[in-house]
Amino acid sequence: MVLHKRKNKKNKDDEYYLASQWTLMGRKFKKHKLAMVSLWVLGILYFVALFGNFIAPSDLVAYNSKIMNAPPTKIHMYHEGKYIGPFVYGIDMERDPVTKRKVYSENMDEIYKIQWFTHGCEYKFLGLFKSDLHLFGVEEGGAILLMGADSMGRDLFSRMILGSQVSLTVPFAGTIISFVLGIIIGGISGYFGGVIDTAIQRIIEVLSSIPSIPLWMALSASIPPDIPVVRMYLYITIIVSFISWTGLARIVRGKFISLRKEDYVMAAKISGVSNFKIITKHLVPGFMSYLIVSLTLGIPGMIIGETSMSFLGLGIRSPATSWGVLLQEAQEITSIATYPWRLIPLFAVILTVLAFNFIGDGLRDAADPYK
Amino acid sequence: MGNYVFKRVLMFVPTVLLLSIAVFFIIQLPPGDYVTSYVSRMSAEGEVFTSEDIDNLREQYGLDMPWYYQYGKWMKKIITEGDFGYSFSYNRPVWSVIMDRLPLTVAITLIIMLFSYFVSIPIGIYSALNQYSVGDFVFTTIGFLGVGTPNFLLAIILMFASFTLTGDPLIGLFSEDILREGLNFSNLGGFLKHLIIPIVVIGTGNTCGIIRTVRAQMLDEVTQQYVLTARAKGVSERVITYKYCLRAAMNPVVSGLAGSLSSLFSGSTISAIVMNMAILGPVLYEALKNQDMYLAGTILLTQGFLVVLGTLLSDIALAWLDPRIRYAERSY
């Protein structure tokens, strides 16, 4: 029995030593509970963003002046004690005699049933084929506002979902840019050394000594106001990638310097392998895990960056929208006090940022699986 | 040590020069210039400009030259006369506009910085020494939330909370009676009350970051061999913790000084815009929107300069704290 146990343990040890670095990392990552939960949360968020046009009941341009600043609609099941399935009442608007503010109430006479897979406004699914199918909607004439309406009578829920398509993809595009810039610039700096290295290091030091938000503000202010949405998006992405690539270039440089003295690099050089191949085949895989960790930890900063810029009106502009744009309406304290649902996009931002932080933490713990 | 400090100070000058070039390059990036935005604003109000007027305005401000020429002129004046240029929108020299708010900006930043060190280091030590205790768990959770929540959003939440609880959103740094009578003993309490939200909002991210660093570092240190040796020799726990472990654990905290200064400037810029605080952030925002380039440039340069100065100080402090660094420098 004892012998058997020991044998079992030995097998396990063998397995441990035989497993590749990535397998071990995966195993260790799975043990980080918060990171796993965050992975699920992000999975759901990205899934919603991908099918955003289908899930959102209306589009970005639809507005209804009759429901300006209307609160979230309640979903009912019973009408006067009788079950008729999920429905919403009509919305009545009155003016408060004292404050002249619009006050909304439910009109119990009008009943609009919630319908699944209805046809509504047209959109291009994934930019490829046209469709007008929506996950849910209400009967003609009614309005369903899961998170209330904004000051132009647009459905906040739809805007938040469609805004997530921008807010959630900016960090990814930014990560790709950081990755490319970081590897190329850091690699050049570390591989060649000398004057080039000194010059690049000075420039990086200077760029990272300007506080990030003022730097972003200055860079965003230089974007011409009347350019198409796609180019706007591209510029914002490049700006937010500033937070990551300088740090990344430093890591890459440090690793290059310590790795290029290794015997196996010398051996490759003597065998006549080209510089480019040595870098991509022999050096980069050696510290890939560190790069991934540092990139993941840079993502929350990018999300905050895009949100802050859009919030200040220096980022994404209408007709496109993002969480930061939605939060512009929550800038003033009186506006939040009267229309608290305007704060909802804020929780989406916090949730996403926290999830990326936890995943980054989990990856950092997992990056060194032999520890 | 002296040699190291000297070399480090010598490197400071080219870094600042490079910084000024980078800042000026960024500031002149926007298409058009102050005259374009000025003319479009004035035309909207009914003023008529001929193209000759516009050219004259440009010439007057020296905006018709290439950017490196403008930069050279700007730098020359800064070095020889201490003149940072002219703010178009304030109609005053840039430096006088900045001096209105710089002392308060620096004071607030320093208060917040001191606050975050005073709070975070003891908490970090406590968390490390009582790992997995209830207190550690609470602080770690708060730490995660603090790092995760963007500054300005926290500002909105806190102002909203303060407004619903007390009816006073605590906007701005000074309440109305302070603005009327100036700061005196009777309204000092009110002033301090207005400081709470800025300190919490701007300092939280930084504080939580330091807590996490100190905790991780201390946890690394207390398992080292030398701690065991010291304990075996009968050194008291107090001395082990504060004289040995803490000194080693402070290393990344000190080297992160410039980073936290930078993040405080970052945080205070956007939070000040949201909370309407009379510091440099809102001025920078307006200057960037109006293309008031010398004003915006000087603010960016000042903040960058302070961060570079912070890097210098933290490098020197690090060399003093950790002998390995100055010896490594010497053997170079």
Boltz contact constraints between the chains, C-beta under 6 A:
constraints:
  - contact:
      token1: [A, 202]
      token2: [B, 18]
      max_distance: 6.0
  - contact:
      token1: [A, 206]
      token2: [B, 18]
      max_distance: 6.0
  - contact:
      token1: [A, 206]
      token2: [B, 19]
      max_distance: 6.0
  - contact:
      token1: [A, 206]
      token2: [B, 22]
      max_distance: 6.0
  - contact:
      token1: [A, 209]
      token2: [B, 304]
      max_distance: 6.0
  - contact:
      token1: [A, 209]
      token2: [B, 307]
      max_distance: 6.0
  - contact:
      token1: [A, 209]
      token2: [B, 308]
      max_distance: 6.0
  - contact:
      token1: [A, 210]
      token2: [B, 304]
      max_distance: 6.0
  - contact:
      token1: [A, 211]
      token2: [B, 262]
      max_distance: 6.0
  - contact:
      token1: [A, 211]
      token2: [B, 265]
      max_distance: 6.0
  - contact:
      token1: [A, 211]
      token2: [B, 266]
      max_distance: 6.0
  - contact:
      token1: [A, 211]
      token2: [B, 303]
      max_distance: 6.0
  - contact:
      token1: [A, 212]
      token2: [B, 266]
      max_distance: 6.0
  - contact:
      token1: [A, 213]
      token2: [B, 266]
      max_distance: 6.0
  - contact:
      token1: [A, 213]
      token2: [B, 269]
      max_distance: 6.0
  - contact:
      token1: [A, 213]
      token2: [B, 270]
      max_distance: 6.0
  - contact:
      token1: [A, 214]
      token2: [B, 269]
      max_distance: 6.0
  - contact:
      token1: [A, 214]
      token2: [B, 284]
      max_distance: 6.0
  - contact:
      token1: [A, 214]
      token2: [B, 300]
      max_distance: 6.0
  - contact:
      token1: [A, 217]
      token2: [B, 288]
      max_distance: 6.0
  - contact:
      token1: [A, 218]
      token2: [B, 26]
      max_distance: 6.0
  - contact:
      token1: [A, 218]
      token2: [B, 288]
      max_distance: 6.0
  - contact:
      token1: [A, 221]
      token2: [B, 30]
      max_distance: 6.0
  - contact:
      token1: [A, 221]
      token2: [B, 288]
      max_distance: 6.0
  - contact:
      token1: [A, 222]
      token2: [B, 29]
      max_distance: 6.0
  - contact:
      token1: [A, 222]
      token2: [B, 30]
      max_distance: 6.0
  - contact:
      token1: [A, 224]
      token2: [B, 31]
      max_distance: 6.0
  - contact:
      token1: [A, 304]
      token2: [B, 150]
      max_distance: 6.0
  - contact:
      token1: [A, 308]
      token2: [B, 270]
      max_distance: 6.0
  - contact:
      token1: [A, 330]
      token2: [B, 156]
      max_distance: 6.0
  - contact:
      token1: [A, 333]
      token2: [B, 159]
      max_distance: 6.0
  - contact:
      token1: [A, 333]
      token2: [B, 163]
      max_distance: 6.0
  - contact:
      token1: [A, 333]
      token2: [B, 169]
      max_distance: 6.0
  - contact:
      token1: [A, 336]
      token2: [B, 160]
      max_distance: 6.0
  - contact:
      token1: [A, 337]
      token2: [B, 163]
      max_distance: 6.0
  - contact:
      token1: [A, 346]
      token2: [B, 153]
      max_distance: 6.0
  - contact:
      token1: [A, 350]
      token2: [B, 149]
      max_distance: 6.0
  - contact:
      token1: [A, 353]
      token2: [B, 148]
      max_distance: 6.0
  - contact:
      token1: [A, 354]
      token2: [B, 148]
      max_distance: 6.0
  - contact:
      token1: [A, 357]
      token2: [B, 148]
      max_distance: 6.0
